[in-house]
């Protein structure tokens, strides 16, 4: 199982040689920690913009400290850390699902099946193996292990020493979760609440309070410092842009979409794990096992940005449950021929082979069916051109060279408008330009969810620039009336009509053209 999980993820990560998709913001934040002598910086130096406040260093910083230490203590560069370490974090989540499954189900079969289903579900790793997946993967892994330890600590029939060790582990891992990823901490808190609500015994309350207070105490050096420096504003802004049930007091519109499409596995062909998980949820509820279905439902209602990733956890666990309780018994009966009565068959033939008992032929059919399903799961998990797997790409060498040229050749006060090729979460060229070119980009929203109002403005500018793809320079001039920038960056493979317009327009000078293009706005068209 571990080998299969590693193969699926490594097929995307290892050939890239560079962090997949995002991570430019986090690379700079790790470098900011190094520059501050491992003190918590006030703000991050990523993508500064004169028309907006600097991004406060409010993001849970544990993963950034880990990356900074690895670069300082090993031969790995920061880019290599963000290329490879998310792969390790993603593998830890598979182990975390297995350990959590052991606390819900007797024996090893269902946890193994659940971990296998999780390992082969695209949404379980797509956003975890990216460069920005460093925080997502480590946060989710810590949350899974913490919840498993918490559930062990609650068992009043366990040995006292076992409960004490589990209580310490749950507290430390919960602190690691909160110190790494806020939404993973919400997942953990939801799981803890659902696991400790009934019955509310004295020991359960003690475990709950110990873990909660211990987590807040251990993470206080981060959140207390942020509150003293910046107040609650960064957390309130991040909560809004991270996904919320209510938006301006009104139920969020996409919550209804989640409620009518609760299975979110992003399997590219047929949702084998998703459908099996839904079956497992019905079976669990019918048998009075409500915690995992309730966790699934609670995640949907919370409507977090990372819902699709987190919901795969209860989906996979319930898929393992349904497989063990329903599908395997059916296949076992088919293999042994139980219930077969050749005399009752309506098909009568003189063919001697056809008159043989069905059990002589049935034994290989379950194995064939199981092999077919596994083949579909593996092919779907490794398919690189369908769904969100298409985002698992690094910034191209051509674009990296253009950004490096900008870092060396352009004035330090240069600012960019990046022409996007994809939605903002997958606009890898936009996010990495401030990191590699050391110049700000005015329409890159990453990080500005911590600045009230700035995120919406930047997403608007991102989408506005996206509309210029097949237009001419006048489209760029319209944007220039709203925000100041000196250069336009056109990624490799982007915007031929726009580039041709720049070449023939006296208001613009093409300063770099080698696959990617960097175009300077002339003095006569500068923003006022």
N, C-alpha and C positions, 0 to 999 in steps of 0.2 A: 504494500500500500504506500509506504513512504517513497519507494523507488518510483512508482507510477506518478505520485504527486510531484516529485522532483523533476521527472522527465517532462511533464506537461508544462511546468513553469520555466524550466531551463531552456526549453525550445524557443521561448520568447526572449528571455533575458540574456543568455550568454552570447548569442551572435551579435547583439547590439553594440557592445563595447562602450556604451554611454547610457546614462539613465533614460529609461523609457518615459516618453511623454512629458510629464511634469517634474518638478523638483527644484527648479531654479531658485524659487523663493527660499526653500529650506536650506539649500547649499549656502546661500548668503547668510542666513540666520545662524548656521553653525560657524561660519567664518566670523560673524559678529561676536559670538561667544569667545572664540579664540582671541580676537582683538581686544576684548574687554578683560582678558586675564581670567576667564571663566566666571566672572561676575555676570549677573543678569543685566543685559543692556536695557536702556530706556526705550529705544526705538531700534528698528532694523534699518540698515543702510540700503535695503533693496528698493529699487525703483522710486527714488525720491521725486516729488513733483512740487513745483513752486506754488501751484494753485490749490494744493490740498495739504493737510497735515501729514506728517510722517507716520508711518505705520507703527503703532506701539508694539513693543515686544511682549505681547500678552499671550501668545500661543503657548500651550503646555510645552516646556522646553526639554524634557528628559531625552527624547530621541536626538535632539540637536546636540546635547552634551555628549551622548554616546558617539555620534558621528565625529564630533570634534576630537574626542579622546582617541578614537581609532586612527584618525589621520595623524595625530601628534605622536602616537606610540607605535605605529606600524609603518611599513613602506607604502601603504595604500594612500592615494591622493583622495581629496574630498569627492571628486567626481566618481572615482572607483568605489568609494564607500556607498554613494547614493545609487550606483549601478547595481551592486551585488548584495548589499545588506537587506534591501527589501525582499529579495528572494529568500533569505534566511528567515525573516519575519513571517513571510507567507507560509513557509514550511512549519513554523511553530504553531500557526493557527490550525493546521491539520491535526497536529498532536493535541492541541487544546480541545478540539471537538471530540476526539476520542476520550480524553480524560473527563470531559464534562458528561459524555454519554455514559461513562461508568457509574456516575452518580445518579443517573435516571433509570438505568436498566440493569438487571441481573446478568452476570456473565459477560463475555467479551464479544459475542457475535454481533449484537445490535450496534454497540459502539464502533466495531470494525466496519460494519456496513455503512454506518453514518459517516465515518471519516473518509471512507472510499468515495461515497457519493459527494461529499463536500470537496474532496480533492479534484473531482472531475467536473465540477460545476463551474462554468466560466466566471460567474459573478463572485465566486469565492476567492478569486485571485487577480482578476483583471486590474482592479484599482489598487491592489496591494503590492504588486511587483513593479509598479512604476516608481520613478524617483521619489515622487511625493508620497508613495505608498510606505515609505519608511515609518512615518508616524501612524498611518492607518493599520499597517500589518502588526507592528509591535504593540499598538494600543489594543487591537482586537485580540491578539494572542494573550496579553496580560489579563484582559477581561475574562476570557474563557477559563484560564487557569485559576483566576481569582474566584469566579463563580463556582468552579468545581471544588476548590478548597473550602469555600463558605458552606456549601451543601454538606460536605463531610463534617465540618465543625458543628453543624446543627444536629447531627445524629446523636441523640441521647443514649442510644444503645451501643455506641462506639466506646472503645477504651479511652479513659481520660487523657492519657498521653497522646493518643492519636488526635483527639479533639483539640488539645492545646496546640499541637504542631500545625494542625489545619487552620486554627484561628490566627496564629502568627503569619502563616503563609497567605491567608486571605487578606489580612491587613496590609502586608507588604505589597502584594500583587495589586490590590485595589488602589493603593497609592501610586504604584507604577502606571496603572491605567489612567487615572486622573492626571498624572503628570506627563502623559504622552498624547492623549487624544480625548477631547471633550465628549464627542459623540459615543466613543467606546465606553466612557464612564457612564453615560446615560443608559446604554445597553446593560452594563453591569448592574447599575442601581435598579433597573427594572427587573432583571433576573433575581436580584437579592430580595426585593420586595415580594415578588411572586413566590419565591421559595420559602419565605419566612412568615407569610401572613397567617397561614392556618397549619396547626393550631398555635396561637400565640403564647407559648409556654415561657416560663421565666428564663430558661436556658436560651431559647431562641431570641428573646429580647436582649439578653446579655451579649450574645454573639453579634446581633445586629448593631447594637450601640458601640461595642468595642471596635468593630470593623469601621463603622462610620466615623467615629471620633478619631480613631487611629489614622485613617486616611486623610482627614482634614488636617490633623497635626503634622503628619509627615510631608504634606504638600504645601504647608503654610509658607515656607520661604519663597515659593513662586507666587501663589495667588494673593498673599498679603502684600507682597512687594508691588504687584501690579495694581492692587486697589489703592495703595498709598500714592502711587505715582499718577495713575490715570483714572481712578474711580471705577464705577461700574460700567461706564460707557462702552469700553471695548467688548465686554461680555454680553451686554444687551444687544449690541450691533451684531456680534457673531451669532447669537441665538436667532436673530431674525433671519439672517442670510443662510444659516445652516439648515433651515427648514422648520416650519412651525405649524401647529394645528390651526392657530388663529392668525390672521393677517389683518391688522387694523381693526380688530374686534370682530371680523367676519371669518367664518370657517374657510380655510384655504381651499381654492378650487381643485388643486391637484390631489387633495385628500380623497375626494370622491373617486378619482381615477384609481387611487391605491386600493380603495375599498372594493371596487368592482374587478380589479386585476391584482389580487393579493399575492399571486405567485410571480416572483421576480428572480428568475435564475439566469436569464439571458442565454439559455441553451439555443444554439442557432437553428436547429432543425425541429425537434420536438422536445418539449419540456419533460423528459423522462423523470428526472429527479424532482421537478416541481410537481408533476402529477402524482408521483408516488408519495411525496411529502403531504400533499393535500389528502390523499387516501389515509395516510397515517394519522393526520389530524382528526378526521372523522372517527377513526377507530379509537384513538386515545380518548376523545370526548365521550364516546359511547361507553367506554370502560371506566370512566371516572378519573382518568389521568389528564388533568386540565392544564398543568403548568406550562408545558411546551406550546400547546395551541394558544394559551393566553399570552405567552411571550411573543409569539408571532403576531397576534392581534394587537398587542400593545405597541409593538414597533411600527405597525402600520398607522395606528392612531397618532403616535408621536410625530410621524411624517418627517423624519430627519433626512438630511441630504444623503447620508450613507445608508438609508433604509435598505436599498437593494442588496448591498453587501452584507449587512447585519442579519437580514431576514433569512439568508441562506443557512445560518446556523440552526434555527429550529426546523427549517425545511429539511435539511439533511438528516438531522436526528430523527425526525418523524418518518422520513423516507426509509431509514434503516429499520425503524420499528415496523412499518408496513411490510417491508421485504421479509423480515424474519417471521412476522406473525401470519401473513397471508400468502405472499408470493412463493416463498420457499416451500411451505407445506403443499401448495398446489403442484409445484414442480416435482416434489418428492412423490406425491401420489401418482403423477403422470409417469414418473420413471419406474415405479414399482408395479404399475398397471392395476392399482387398487380400483375397484368399481367397474372394471372392464368385464363385460359378459359377451363373448363372441356369439353366443346363440341369439342374443337380443339385437344383434346388428341387422339393420334393414338391408344391408348390401350382401347379397349372397353370390358367390362366384365359384367356379370350379377350379380356379387357379390355386394350386396347393400353397403357394407362398402367401396369397391373400388370406387363406384360412388359418394361418398360424395365429396363435394368441397374440394380441396387440402388444403385450408386454415385451415380446422379443424385439420389437422395433421401437418401443417408446423410450427406452433407456437413454438413447442418444439425443432425443428431442429437447429435453430440458437443458442439457449442456449446450446444444446448438443455440437455443433461445437466449440463454445467459451470455454466451459468447457474442451473439449478435448485439445484445443490449450494451455490453461492455465496449464493443467496437464502436457503436454509435456514440456512446459517452466520450470515449477517448478521442474519436475523430472530431466531435463537436467541441471538445475542450481545446484542441490544438489547431482548429481551423483559424487561419490568420487573416481572413478577409471578410468575415461576416460579423455583424454586430459590433460590440465595443472592442473586440479583439483588434479591429483595424486601428485603434488608438495606441496599441502597444508597439510604437515605433519611436526611435530616438530622433532628435534633431539631425537632419542630414549633414554629412561632411561639408557639402557645398554651403549650407547655411551657417555652419559653425565657422568656416573660413571667413565668410562675409562679416560675421559678428566680431571675430578676432581682428579683422582689418579695421572695423569701426573703432575698436578699443585703442588702436595704435594711431590711426590717421585723422580722426575727427576731433574737433575742439571739445574740451571737457564739458562745455555748456550745451552741447548738442542734445536735442530731444527728438524722439521718434514717434511716428504713427506707424503701427504695424498693420499691414493688410492681412486679415485672418484668412485661413483656409478651412477652419472648422469652428464649432461652438467653443466658447471661451474655456470650459474645463479641459478641452483637448487641443487648445491652441498652443502647441509646444513651442513654436517659434516665438510667439509673443512673450511667453513666460521666461524663456531662456535668454532673450535678447538683453534685458537689463543685467543679467548675470555675466554673460560672455562679452558683451560690448561695453559694459560699465557705463551705460548711458540710459536714462529713463525712457520709458515708453508710456505715452499718455493714455492709451486705451487698453492697458493690461490691468485686469481687476484683481489678480491674485494678491492676497494679503490685505486688501482694502475692505474686506468684510469686517475688519476690526475697527474701521473708521466710519462713524455714523454718516450715512448719505453718500460717501465716496464710491462705494461698491456699485450702487445703481447707476451712477453717472458713468463709471468706467465700462460697465456692461453695455450701456447705451452707446457709448463711443465705439466699443468693439463691434457691436452689431451694425452700426452706421458705416464703419469702415469696410465691413464685410460686403455691404451692398455696392461698393465701388469696384468689385472684382471685374465686371464686364463693362465698366463705364470709363469715362475719360477723366482728365485732370480737373475738370470743373467739379466733379464729385468730391475730390480732395479739397478743393478750395472752399466748398460749402462747409466741410468739417472744420477747416482752418478758421472760419468765422466764429467757432465755438470754443476752440482750444488751441493753445500755442504749441507748435512743433517746428523744428528746423529741417527734419529729414523724414523720408518715407522709406520703409523697409518692405520689399516685395520678396517673399520666400521663393525658393526654387520651385518651378512648376506653377507659379501663380500669375494670373492677371496679365496675359499677353496684350489684350486691348489697352489696358491701363498703362503698361510699359511703353507701348508704341506711342500713346498720347504724350507721355512724359518726354520721349525723345524728340518729338516735333514741337513741343510747347516751350516758348522762350522763358516762361516763368519758372522752369525747372531745369536742373542740371543733373544728369546721370553721372554720379561720381564713382560708382562701382557696378560692374556688370560682368558676372562670371557665374551664371546659373541664377543665383540670387542677385537682387539689384538694390542699391542704395541711392536714393534720389534726393538732392538738396533743393529746397524751395528757394527761388531767387529772391534777392533783396526787395524787388518791386512788389512781391506778393506776401511779404512777411505779415504775420498777424499783428494787429494793433490792439 
